[in-house]
Amino acid sequence: MSARDEILATIRQALHQGDDATRRAAVEARLRNTPRGIVPARGQGDRGQQVATFVDEAQRVQASVTQVATAQDIPAEIARYLRSQNLPLTARMGSDPRLSALDWSAAQLEITQGRSNGDDLNGISHAFAGIAETGTVCLLSGAANPTTLNFLPDNHIVVLNQSDLVGDLESAWSRLRQLYGKGQLPRTVNLISGPSRSADIEQQLLLGAHGPRRLHIVLVTD
């Protein structure tokens, strides 16, 4: 035991706090059972109500939303969207197995994989969760969905499963903690509400100021 440890042990003993195991258990219990704060009612309700709220809120912040019946419909919908915006049928995505398993060639899409270096016009990501309350998509960093795709391409297309939709931000964080244990959490969590924007100059709203100028969400019924 070092001199520092001896001094701290003496202080703990004087304060009657020598039982570290008991104190750690008390702290863990307090963190585990911390009550939730006030949660707005806007994002609550059944699945249908949450979907409707999510679509309304996402569109309110200038995102576009399309709903498809199955995952197999995703490539055709993305191709349709790109054509509607007069954009090339090319896109970059990560190694997310849910996206890699799809038949992109059937929709005449040219897909490249990996993080973006800033030269990609279109990026595709798969969201970890959607937040109905604010129309927000939650994306996790990693090779499956590189964070660079959230910021560098001019057009960001995000796939979101309806089953991953939650009512509020607190529920999204709870879901993240449940699925990822200690030491397994992603390095970065990006919460994206609509395309990038700024009104810093003369209060004129400018889209694409610090990231994509378009955000298109493909909501999959699953």
ChimeraX attribute file (.defattr): number of C-alpha atoms within 10 A of each C-alpha:
attribute: neighborCount
match mode: 1-to-1
recipient: residues
	/A:1	6
	/A:2	7
	/A:3	8
	/A:4	9
	/A:5	10
	/A:6	11
	/A:7	11
	/A:8	13
	/A:9	15
	/A:10	14
	/A:11	13
	/A:12	14
	/A:13	12
	/A:14	10
	/A:15	9
	/A:16	9
	/A:17	13
	/A:18	15
	/A:19	10
	/A:20	10
	/A:21	9
	/A:22	11
	/A:23	12
	/A:24	11
	/A:25	11
	/A:26	12
	/A:27	12
	/A:28	12
	/A:29	11
	/A:30	11
	/A:31	10
	/A:32	9
	/A:33	9
	/A:34	9
	/A:35	8
	/A:36	8
	/A:37	7
	/A:38	7
	/A:39	14
	/A:40	10
	/A:41	10
	/A:42	15
	/A:43	23
	/A:44	16
	/A:45	12
	/A:46	9
	/A:47	15
	/A:48	10
	/A:49	14
	/A:50	24
	/A:51	23
	/A:52	13
	/A:53	22
	/A:54	26
	/A:55	22
	/A:56	18
	/A:57	21
	/A:58	26
	/A:59	18
	/A:60	14
	/A:61	17
	/A:62	18
	/A:63	22
	/A:64	19
	/A:65	18
	/A:66	15
	/A:67	19
	/A:68	16
	/A:69	11
	/A:70	12
	/A:71	19
	/A:72	15
	/A:73	16
	/A:74	23
	/A:75	19
	/A:76	18
	/A:77	16
	/A:78	24
	/A:79	19
	/A:80	14
	/A:81	18
	/A:82	20
	/A:83	12
	/A:84	9
	/A:85	10
	/A:86	9
	/A:87	13
	/A:88	13
	/A:89	18
	/A:90	16
	/A:91	22
	/A:92	21
	/A:93	25
	/A:94	24
	/A:95	18
	/A:96	16
	/A:97	10
	/A:98	11
	/A:99	21
	/A:100	14
	/A:101	11
	/A:102	14
	/A:103	15
	/A:104	18
	/A:105	11
	/A:106	9
	/A:107	16
	/A:108	13
	/A:109	18
	/A:110	12
	/A:111	16
	/A:112	15
	/A:113	18
	/A:114	15
	/A:115	21
	/A:116	22
	/A:117	10
	/A:118	12
	/A:119	10
	/A:120	17
	/A:121	18
	/A:122	24
	/A:123	29
	/A:124	25
	/A:125	25
	/A:126	24
	/A:127	21
	/A:128	20
	/A:129	26
	/A:130	31
	/A:131	28
	/A:132	27
	/A:133	23
	/A:134	23
	/A:135	27
	/A:136	25
	/A:137	26
	/A:138	22
	/A:139	24
	/A:140	22
	/A:141	17
	/A:142	16
	/A:143	14
	/A:144	20
	/A:145	25
	/A:146	22
	/A:147	20
	/A:148	19
	/A:149	28
	/A:150	27
	/A:151	20
	/A:152	21
	/A:153	25
	/A:154	21
	/A:155	26
	/A:156	27
	/A:157	27
	/A:158	21
	/A:159	27
	/A:160	25
	/A:161	20
	/A:162	19
	/A:163	13
	/A:164	18
	/A:165	25
	/A:166	22
	/A:167	27
	/A:168	22
	/A:169	20
	/A:170	15
	/A:171	16
	/A:172	20
	/A:173	13
	/A:174	10
	/A:175	15
	/A:176	17
	/A:177	13
	/A:178	10
	/A:179	9
	/A:180	11
	/A:181	9
	/A:182	7
	/A:183	7
	/A:184	9
	/A:185	14
	/A:186	12
	/A:187	9
	/A:188	11
	/A:189	15
	/A:190	15
	/A:191	17
	/A:192	18
	/A:193	21
	/A:194	26
	/A:195	25
	/A:196	21
	/A:197	18
	/A:198	13
	/A:199	11
	/A:200	10
	/A:201	8
	/A:202	6
	/A:203	8
	/A:204	10
	/A:205	12
	/A:206	14
	/A:207	17
	/A:208	18
	/A:209	14
	/A:210	13
	/A:211	19
	/A:212	24
	/A:213	20
	/A:214	21
	/A:215	26
	/A:216	23
	/A:217	26
	/A:218	24
	/A:219	25
	/A:220	20
	/A:221	13
	/A:222	12
